[in-house]
Every structure is written in structure tokens, then in C-alpha cells.
Amino acid sequence: MDFKEADLPGIGKKFTVRTSYNQILRVIIHLTGKRELFIYENEDEDEDSIYDLELTEEDASLIGSILMGTYFKPEQEKQRELILSKLSIEWVDVPKNNKLTNRSIEENQIRKKTGITIIAIIRDKNIILNLGPTEIIKEGDTLVIVGTIDRTEYFKKEFNLNE
């Protein structure tokens, strides 16, 4: 699948998608909220579309919900939704003088104490992924944590990170 986005000054935005089936779908979202969908046999914009459709913002929202599976969910989608309903992913800022700072993930015993996992650290403009237990947490870091909703709340309380 290939995706392109382009500004249309004074009009809105144009999105072009080459699907996995090698079809071209072009969506124009007007500043007014109107949507236009065009289907092409190839990417030549001078060629007439083989199908076009005009939608209001409300129409597009309904169709988007259908495509995302809100109205019909295959079994795998239901399982994924069940997992996501119990899962919490949060971005938590580490303030000054916090007991987490200048200590590693392991030294803080984060997983053992709270049951959550730090999946990334955002430090300045850098994103640190694939964290090891020796990664040091610094003042001003943003921790991306994952766990159950109750465990992430407990983590924030335990380490005094409530907003």
C-alpha cells in the first residue's frame, strides 16, 4: 500500500492511496468539510475517474466507522478490542526531584513494584526504544508506560507522578 498527502491551497487536502490490490483511491477533504472520493485505474490525474462519490462530514464519519469495524467486527477484532479495553498506554512526565531520577529501571524495581513496563523514554527530542534494565531515568524525561489501567494508576501514585 502506498499513501501520499498534498495540500490544496484554498481547497483543503488531497490524499492518494494505492491499495494492496493496486487500485488508486483519491480523497479530497475540503475546508468546508465536504469529502470527495475518486477511484482511478492508474495514477494519471488527467484521466477520468472510474467512480466518484461526494460525502458530507457526517456521511464520511459513518462510512469511516463501518470501515474501522465499529458496526461489524470479525472475531479477531473482538479479541483485540477486549485486550485494548484492559490495556493502558500513557505518557508520564518525570518532574524535578522525583525518586525515579538518576536511577535505572532496575534500581527503581518498576516492574516488580508496580507491574507496568516502560516501553520508551522521550528525552529532549530523542526517543529511546528497546530499553534495558540499566537505562537511567532522568529529570524531564517522558516515560511511555504500558500496563493495565489500575497498574498504571498505581505506578503514577507510587512514584508521585500524578498530573
FENLINVEN-V427962 format. One record per helix or strand of 3 or more residues. SS is the DSSP state (A for helix, B for strand). FROM is the first residue (numbers start at 1). TO is the last residue. If there is no record, write none. Layout:
SS_FROM_TO ; SS_FROM_TO
This chain:
B_2_8 ; B_12_18 ; B_24_30 ; B_35_40 ; B_51_55 ; A_57_67 ; A_75_86 ; B_87_93 ; A_105_108 ; A_110_114 ; B_117_123 ; B_126_128 ; B_142_148 ; A_149_158
